[in-house]
Amino acid sequence: MDKKPYYITTPIYYPSNKLHIGNAYCTVITDILARYKRMRGYDVMFLTGTDDHGVNIEERAKAAGISPKEFVDNIICGENGIIDLWKMMNISYDRIIRTTDEYHVESIKRIFKAMHDNGDIYKGTYKGMYCTPCESFWTESQLAEGNCPDCGREVKEAQEEAYFFRQSKYAEKILELYKDQPDFLQPQSRMNEMINNFLKPGLEDVCVSRTTFSWGVPVDFDPGHVVYVWVDALNNYITALGYENNEHNDFDRYWPCDVHIVGKEIVRFHSILWPAMLMSIGVPLPKKVFGHGWLLFDGEKMSKSRGNVIDPIVLVERYGADAVRFFLAREYTFGTDGNFNNELLITKINSDLSNDIGNLVSRTVSMVDKYFAGTLQEEQESSSDMDTELISAASNLHELYETHMENFAVQNALAEIFKVTSRANKYIDETTPWILAKDESNKTRLAAVLYNLLEVIRICTVLLTPVMPEACEKILVQIGIAQLEDAAGLSFYDSVQSFGLMPKTITVSKGEIIFPRFDVAEELKALGEVNQE
């Protein structure tokens, strides 16, 4: 049977600097959601990429004495660049696009001309304020104390001949979109912001070409103009599927997009300019835009200019990709801002990974190995209220998990899993397997207790797999499920809906400690030394 398509995207990243943990946050959560959908049997297209054009790139490349293409190639493809980081963090994207890709450039030329030919792009003169790092135009009223409201940096007055897009023409249609599809933009606070800050005050036309620099897609019917980077960047979501090009041919399968995952600072482009452009060229709108919050450092947005960037490569090399992925998903509510610090990361690894699920796996496998030589016996006695409570919690877990995951509440989904693992650790203390093991007459009861624990571990591990794919595979090997499919032949995800699918005579395999503990003081000292280098 043909799998249902599911299209999920991150924004394409602007490679003026190497990425920090805040940038990685968006991609990690998107990857977790993509893996979750694949686990449920969807045909997932997970797109990411890079926005290679713009005056900021041109200026930085000139300062470095190299071409803009060389500059972005170094950041994207060089050692510890964006591609390396995504590999290190186990990002399972299905397709990656760069706005310098030849097929994308040709598509943008055609899209720009189509909007021009239907009367939605006209020539004029731009005069206003421009933030070079953000590649954003602002009116005086939108500035924050005279600076860019997004990054807080200085803006420059700009005046040049330019083409404009009739964004104002689509203001009422966008308001109707919000009214008719109240879930189009989430969280709700983002929609309120767009309505109150942009649509109600009066939507202005957007400058969509520049003449003061050349690093961009040229407007082929008017030499000297290059396409504004946001027109170039936003359309990647359709050009990457083959719209107006022959590079790919799955536009009809995956479009409209199920969800664009974006940072809150670029929500206005994705929820106003993007729908307006799609309306202009007659392409269906995406189903949803989700604007997540920022990871802050001491209450401020991470920024290289502020000197508060935390390098994800350092963290992954020290603690492993799975631990970093888990922390980002577990600690922060996706949709609101959160404060990042290294001590919180290390503490969470110790408490949730080492003390909770790591301890549960280690104790259970060790007891099966010690009391049953690694293989449980067939005859088991499971009859206590403690058993019923644990089995019920594990059996109902997938419904709670699924509800949260479908609403992009990954943190809440993980909270439900750890309620069950905590209950399982308590169950060990309640049933006291080490005491049961002292009397041969308790052997059947002991086998049932350990079986129940293995089943809880199996169910929780399957549900944790989108977050920690490598660690979870190791856990499944240790508890006897070497393949990511349960013994009853059900699909990986379907198997979590039933308790008791593992064979009674399951064989475990003791292995390495999957989640080691870290000394917080020593780690903070070591990370501090790295940051000073």
Secondary structure, DSSP 8 states (H G I E B T S, - for coil): ----EEEEE---B-TTS---HHHHHHHHHHHHHHHHHHHTT-EEEEEEEE---SHHHHHHHHHHTS-HHHHHHHHHHSTTSHHHHHHHTT---SEEEETTSHHHHHHHHHHHHHHHHTTSEEEEEEEEEEETTTTEEE-GGG-BTTB-TTT--B-EEEEEEEEEE-GGGGHHHHHHHHHH-TTSEESHHHHHHHIIIIITT----EE-EESS---S-B-TTSTT-EE-HHHHHHTHHHHTTTTTSSS---HHHH-S-SEEEEEGGGHHIIIIIHHHHHHHHT----S-EEEE--EEETTEE--GGGT----HHHHHHHH-HHHHHHHHHHHS-TTS-EE--HHHHHHHIIIIIIIIIIHHHHHHHHHHHHHHTTB--S-----SHHHHHHHHHHHHHHHHHHHHHHTT-HHHHHHHHHHHHHHHHHHHHHH-HHHHTTSGGGHHHHHHHHHHHHHHHHHHHHHHTTT-HHHHHHHHHHTT--SSS-TTS--TTGGGGSS--S-TT-B------SS----HHHHHHHHHHHHH-
